[in-house]
Amino acid sequence: MTIYAEDVHAMETMPDFRKSAEDYKVVAKAIHYLDEHFRRQPELAEVAAYVGLSEFYFQRLFSRWVGISPKRFVQYLTKEYAKEALERSQSLLDTSLDAGLSGPGRLHDLFINTEAVTPGEYKAAGVGLTIRYGVHPTPFGNVLLSVTDKGICGLNFVNMGEEAELAEQQRRWSAARFVHDAEETGRLISRIFTPEAKPTLLHLYIRGTNWQIKVWEALLRLPVGARVTYGDVARSVCTVKASRAVGNAVGSNPIGYLIPCHRVVRQTGRFHGYRWGSERKQAILAWEAAHSLGESKS
């Protein structure tokens, strides 16, 4: 991987996501509670008590984490919001083709350039390939980031523990050589997760079947803040009857967040079924919506 001068500067000014990752644990607990009780829109005091914080501190924590107040955040988390977003989107996937990957509001643009492995490389499972990896805090918990000279090949939220996530990557690239190099992978973290970062180009190196890659490329065309159904994606790549196959491809996405499988929801608007947890999916969607709409603290 080539390191440019701006990468060095980014490393020097890189935000400390450790506190944000700790906050996410509290946020995830609150999201789970809200998911169970959203129909009655629980008050701030009730949710604060559930996570064991004062109303004042809980309000500040939420506002710092997402950029808007808990009350506004709750609105984004409800299934009603997802339903409304789907109704507004109509054939959002089709209409977004000309929009590129430029996100509105304060959320930074991520320009993604992908390179798929060749059939021979796919069969070889990483022979002669060196994969450097590191675990880093993010606004949504720790991630295992894996990179090659050709680009990012894995971004896994750490659900099962670092060793388990690394083992999953090693199974995927069974013939590759893995080297722990948190310094190199750390250069990319702020470029990926900082909303105010300048537009940047990221390279992805993806390994999958032709069908999976076709689905993942369709997801990359979704603008920030989008919500689409599995049927929408299926219609764009083949036929709506392929929704189940699309679901399988979405579920096997090896590069979380960057290939935005979190933007695909069920027709009912429900968020469940995300590989790295429904609470995390809700948090990412709400965070994207709040930042892309340019909401201010309230």
C-alpha positions as CSV (number, residue, x, y, z in Angstrom):
1,M,0.0,0.0,0.0
2,T,1.4,3.4,-1.0
3,I,1.5,6.0,1.9
4,Y,1.0,9.6,0.9
5,A,1.9,12.7,2.8
6,E,-1.8,13.3,3.6
7,D,-1.9,9.9,5.2
8,V,0.9,10.9,7.6
9,H,-0.9,14.1,8.4
10,A,-4.2,12.2,9.0
11,M,-2.4,9.9,11.4
12,E,-1.0,12.9,13.4
13,T,-4.4,14.5,13.6
14,M,-6.4,11.3,13.9
15,P,-9.4,11.5,16.3
16,D,-9.4,9.3,19.3
17,F,-12.2,6.9,18.7
18,R,-11.6,5.0,22.0
19,K,-14.1,7.1,24.0
20,S,-16.6,6.9,21.1
21,A,-16.3,3.1,21.1
22,E,-17.0,3.0,24.8
23,D,-20.0,5.3,24.3
24,Y,-21.3,3.0,21.6
25,K,-21.7,0.2,24.2
26,V,-24.1,2.4,26.1
27,V,-25.8,3.6,22.9
28,A,-26.2,0.0,21.7
29,K,-27.9,-0.9,25.0
30,A,-30.2,2.0,24.7
31,I,-31.0,1.2,21.1
32,H,-32.0,-2.4,22.1
33,Y,-34.3,-0.9,24.7
34,L,-35.8,1.5,22.2
35,D,-36.3,-1.2,19.7
36,E,-38.4,-3.1,22.2
37,H,-40.4,-0.1,23.3
38,F,-40.4,2.4,20.4
39,R,-44.2,2.3,20.0
40,R,-44.7,4.4,23.1
41,Q,-41.7,6.6,22.5
42,P,-40.1,6.4,26.0
43,E,-39.0,9.6,27.7
44,L,-35.4,10.5,28.2
45,A,-35.5,9.7,31.9
46,E,-36.7,6.2,31.3
47,V,-34.0,5.4,28.8
48,A,-31.3,7.1,30.9
49,A,-32.4,5.0,33.9
50,Y,-32.2,1.8,31.9
51,V,-28.6,2.4,30.9
52,G,-27.7,3.6,34.4
53,L,-26.9,7.2,33.7
54,S,-28.3,10.6,34.8
55,E,-30.6,12.3,32.3
56,F,-28.1,15.1,31.9
57,Y,-25.1,12.9,31.2
58,F,-27.1,10.6,28.9
59,Q,-28.3,13.6,26.9
60,R,-24.7,14.9,26.5
61,L,-23.4,11.4,25.6
62,F,-26.0,10.9,22.9
63,S,-25.5,14.3,21.5
64,R,-21.8,13.9,21.4
65,W,-22.0,10.5,19.8
66,V,-24.4,11.2,17.0
67,G,-24.6,15.0,16.7
68,I,-28.3,15.4,17.7
69,S,-30.3,15.0,20.8
70,P,-31.7,11.7,22.1
71,K,-35.2,12.7,21.2
72,R,-34.3,13.4,17.6
73,F,-32.2,10.2,17.5
74,V,-35.2,8.1,18.7
75,Q,-37.1,9.3,15.7
76,Y,-34.5,7.9,13.4
77,L,-34.5,4.6,15.1
78,T,-38.2,3.9,14.9
79,K,-39.4,1.5,12.3
80,E,-41.8,4.2,11.2
81,Y,-38.8,6.2,10.0
82,A,-37.6,3.3,8.0
83,K,-41.0,2.7,6.4
84,E,-41.2,6.4,5.5
85,A,-37.7,6.3,4.0
86,L,-38.7,3.3,1.9
87,E,-41.8,5.0,0.7
88,R,-39.9,8.1,-0.3
89,S,-37.2,6.1,-2.0
90,Q,-39.4,4.2,-4.5
91,S,-36.8,3.0,-6.9
92,L,-34.0,4.8,-5.1
93,L,-31.3,2.3,-6.2
94,D,-32.1,3.1,-9.9
95,T,-32.3,6.9,-9.4
96,S,-29.0,6.9,-7.4
97,L,-27.0,5.6,-10.3
98,D,-26.2,9.1,-11.5
99,A,-25.6,10.4,-8.0
100,G,-22.3,8.6,-7.6
101,L,-21.2,8.2,-4.0
102,S,-21.4,11.8,-3.0
103,G,-23.1,12.2,0.4
104,P,-25.0,15.3,1.3
105,G,-24.6,17.4,4.5
106,R,-21.7,17.1,6.8
107,L,-21.0,13.4,6.2
108,H,-17.8,13.1,4.2
109,D,-17.7,11.5,0.7
110,L,-16.1,8.1,0.3
111,F,-15.1,7.4,-3.2
112,I,-14.7,3.7,-3.6
113,N,-12.6,2.0,-6.3
114,T,-13.0,-1.8,-6.3
115,E,-10.8,-4.5,-7.8
116,A,-12.2,-8.1,-7.7
117,V,-9.9,-11.0,-7.6
118,T,-9.5,-13.0,-10.8
119,P,-11.0,-16.5,-11.1
120,G,-7.5,-17.9,-10.6
121,E,-6.9,-15.7,-7.5
122,Y,-10.2,-16.7,-6.1
123,K,-9.3,-20.4,-6.4
124,A,-5.9,-19.8,-4.9
125,A,-7.4,-18.2,-1.8
126,G,-4.6,-15.7,-1.3
127,V,-1.5,-17.6,-2.4
128,G,1.5,-15.2,-2.3
129,L,-0.7,-12.4,-0.7
130,T,0.3,-10.6,2.4
131,I,-2.6,-9.2,4.5
132,R,-1.9,-6.7,7.2
133,Y,-4.4,-6.3,9.9
134,G,-5.2,-4.3,13.1
135,V,-8.0,-3.8,15.5
136,H,-9.2,-0.2,16.1
137,P,-12.0,1.6,18.0
138,T,-14.7,3.3,15.9
139,P,-17.9,5.1,16.7
140,F,-19.6,1.7,16.4
141,G,-17.3,-0.4,18.4
142,N,-14.0,-2.1,17.6
143,V,-13.2,-3.3,14.0
144,L,-10.7,-5.7,12.5
145,L,-9.4,-3.9,9.4
146,S,-7.5,-6.0,6.9
147,V,-5.5,-4.5,3.9
148,T,-3.4,-5.7,1.0
149,D,-1.2,-3.8,-1.4
150,K,-4.3,-3.7,-3.7
151,G,-6.6,-2.3,-1.1
152,I,-8.9,-3.1,1.9
153,C,-10.0,-6.7,1.9
154,G,-11.9,-6.9,5.1
155,L,-13.6,-4.7,7.7
156,N,-15.3,-6.8,10.5
157,F,-16.9,-5.4,13.6
158,V,-15.6,-7.3,16.5
159,N,-18.6,-9.2,17.8
160,M,-17.1,-12.6,18.7
161,G,-13.8,-11.4,19.9
162,E,-10.6,-10.4,18.1
163,E,-9.3,-13.9,17.7
164,A,-12.6,-15.2,16.3
165,E,-12.8,-12.4,13.7
166,L,-9.2,-12.9,12.7
167,A,-9.8,-16.6,12.3
168,E,-12.8,-15.8,10.0
169,Q,-10.6,-13.7,7.8
170,Q,-7.9,-16.4,7.8
171,R,-10.5,-18.9,6.6
172,R,-11.6,-16.6,3.9
173,W,-8.0,-16.0,2.7
174,S,-6.7,-19.4,3.8
175,A,-3.4,-19.3,1.7
176,A,-2.4,-15.7,2.5
177,R,0.2,-14.6,5.0
178,F,-1.3,-12.5,7.8
179,V,0.9,-9.8,9.5
180,H,-0.3,-7.7,12.5
181,D,0.3,-4.1,11.5
182,A,-2.0,-1.7,13.4
183,E,0.1,1.3,12.5
184,E,-0.6,0.8,8.8
185,T,-4.3,-0.1,9.2
186,G,-4.7,2.8,11.6
187,R,-3.9,5.3,8.9
188,L,-7.2,4.4,7.2
189,I,-9.5,4.5,10.2
190,S,-10.0,8.3,10.5
191,R,-10.5,8.5,6.7
192,I,-13.4,6.0,7.0
193,F,-15.2,7.1,10.1
194,T,-14.7,10.8,10.6
195,P,-17.8,12.7,9.3
196,E,-15.8,16.0,8.6
197,A,-13.0,14.3,6.7
198,K,-12.2,15.6,3.3
199,P,-13.3,13.5,0.3
200,T,-11.0,10.6,-0.1
201,L,-10.4,7.6,-2.4
202,L,-10.4,4.2,-0.9
203,H,-9.5,1.0,-2.7
204,L,-11.3,-2.3,-2.0
205,Y,-9.9,-5.7,-3.0
206,I,-12.9,-8.1,-2.9
207,R,-13.1,-11.8,-3.1
208,G,-16.4,-13.4,-4.0
209,T,-18.5,-15.1,-6.6
210,N,-19.6,-13.2,-9.7
211,W,-23.1,-12.9,-8.2
212,Q,-21.9,-11.6,-4.8
213,I,-19.7,-9.0,-6.5
214,K,-22.6,-7.9,-8.6
215,V,-24.7,-7.3,-5.5
216,W,-21.9,-5.6,-3.6
217,E,-21.3,-3.2,-6.5
218,A,-25.0,-2.4,-6.5
219,L,-24.7,-1.5,-2.8
220,L,-21.8,0.8,-3.5
221,R,-24.0,2.9,-5.7
222,L,-26.3,3.7,-2.8
223,P,-25.9,7.3,-1.5
224,V,-25.5,8.1,2.2
225,G,-28.8,8.0,4.0
226,A,-30.5,5.6,1.6
227,R,-32.8,2.8,2.6
228,V,-33.7,0.1,0.1
229,T,-35.2,-3.4,0.3
230,Y,-33.7,-6.7,-0.8
231,G,-36.3,-6.6,-3.6
232,D,-35.0,-3.2,-4.8
233,V,-31.4,-4.6,-5.0
234,A,-32.6,-7.8,-6.7
235,R,-34.5,-5.8,-9.3
236,S,-31.4,-3.7,-10.1
237,V,-29.1,-6.7,-10.6
238,C,-31.4,-9.3,-12.0
239,T,-35.1,-9.8,-11.0
240,V,-37.1,-9.2,-7.9
241,K,-37.5,-12.9,-7.6
242,A,-33.8,-13.1,-6.6
243,S,-34.4,-11.4,-3.3
244,R,-33.4,-14.4,-1.3
245,A,-30.1,-14.8,-3.2
246,V,-29.5,-11.1,-2.7
247,G,-30.0,-11.6,1.0
248,N,-27.4,-14.3,1.0
249,A,-24.9,-12.1,-0.8
250,V,-25.6,-9.1,1.5
251,G,-25.1,-11.4,4.5
252,S,-21.7,-12.5,3.3
253,N,-20.4,-9.0,2.7
254,P,-16.7,-9.1,3.9
255,I,-16.2,-5.3,4.1
256,G,-18.7,-3.9,6.5
257,Y,-19.7,-0.2,6.5
258,L,-17.7,0.6,3.3
259,I,-19.9,-1.9,1.3
260,P,-23.1,-0.5,2.9
261,C,-25.1,-3.6,3.4
262,H,-26.6,-1.8,6.5
263,R,-28.7,0.3,4.1
264,V,-30.7,-2.8,3.0
265,V,-33.8,-3.4,5.2
266,R,-36.8,-5.6,5.0
267,Q,-40.0,-4.4,3.2
268,T,-41.6,-4.0,6.7
269,G,-38.8,-1.5,7.7
270,R,-37.4,-3.9,10.3
271,F,-33.6,-3.7,10.9
272,H,-33.0,-7.3,12.0
273,G,-30.8,-9.7,10.3
274,Y,-27.6,-7.6,10.2
275,R,-24.4,-9.7,10.4
276,W,-22.9,-7.6,13.1
277,G,-26.1,-7.0,15.1
278,S,-29.4,-5.2,14.6
279,E,-28.5,-2.5,17.2
280,R,-25.3,-1.7,15.3
281,K,-27.3,-1.5,12.1
282,Q,-29.8,0.9,13.6
283,A,-27.0,3.0,15.1
284,I,-25.2,3.3,11.7
285,L,-28.4,4.2,9.8
286,A,-29.4,6.8,12.4
287,W,-25.8,8.3,12.5
288,E,-25.8,8.5,8.7
289,A,-29.2,10.0,8.5
290,A,-28.5,12.6,11.1
291,H,-25.2,13.7,9.6
292,S,-26.3,13.5,6.0
293,L,-29.3,15.7,6.7
294,G,-27.0,18.2,8.4
295,E,-29.0,18.2,11.7
296,S,-27.7,20.3,14.5
297,K,-27.9,19.5,18.2
298,S,-31.3,20.2,19.7
